[in-house]
């Protein structure tokens, strides 16, 4: 690990006020917005030696999208102890001196799988429908959570109900402008349509996870979701944004109509409505689905640019753009009525 384990142990020793040893530090080969490692933290307390399995989330040299580690820390802390399962946090460090970049340390949630391609296979496959019902129920709980009650209104930037769509559209159009390596005519057409046909104001200002999808959920072999991960894109906004992202066509991992590889779109929406207490307007959701396509495309082409410009040599960054760009364009065309109904994979 090039001394990372020793530097982490030194930092933890200073932070905790007693000697800490870091064992079995190993990088988890998933995720592109953080470098993620698991390790065993060993220390000696008043009751004797202890060991805990931990996770280190370290900012990489390059990322799919720029995010804020303090936002991630605050969001996880806000939901800890609720019916939204999240890891137990240990610390956040924004000063890069200790490890060369900002980082978060949290306890590992053991016994779970997140990789979509593994969740589509035994033993998880048999429970996918139940996992899906829980998935969109949890998302409804997030949408129902009062940002003021959990303290996130003091940390996340405020937004007016009639400005949610405008801020997100501007955000992702700006990323597209900055990072596209070739013209994106389909996304440009979608942007023009979205500007001409804005959605109604948000029914409620909610905490938006920002990347709620199969792949960021830890599932055990009985189909239970035991962890909601990757909160670094959390913000306040229209809860339809999260719902639309969660049912994006590109997440049809089983190459059929099951969104996230788990449930048909209409069933997922109905579960979310019941859990959130909100009613989905079909036209408003379609607008946010188009925004999800723009957001996805902006992320995929940003990954490609990071690789092409040499900001990173991680092949995942190049493969993400190569694999997803066409699928995302096809999903956009389907929503705009310019592609016959079918799986865009």
Beta strands, then each sheet from edge to edge (+ up, - down):
strand 1: 20-28
strand 2: 35-45
strand 3: 48-58
strand 4: 89-93
strand 5: 103-107
strand 6: 205-208
strand 7: 217-219
strand 8: 225-228
strand 9: 235-238
strand 10: 258-259
strand 11: 263-264
sheet 1: 1+ 2- 3+ 5- 4+
sheet 2: 6+ 9-
sheet 3: 7+ 8-
sheet 4: 10+ 11-
end
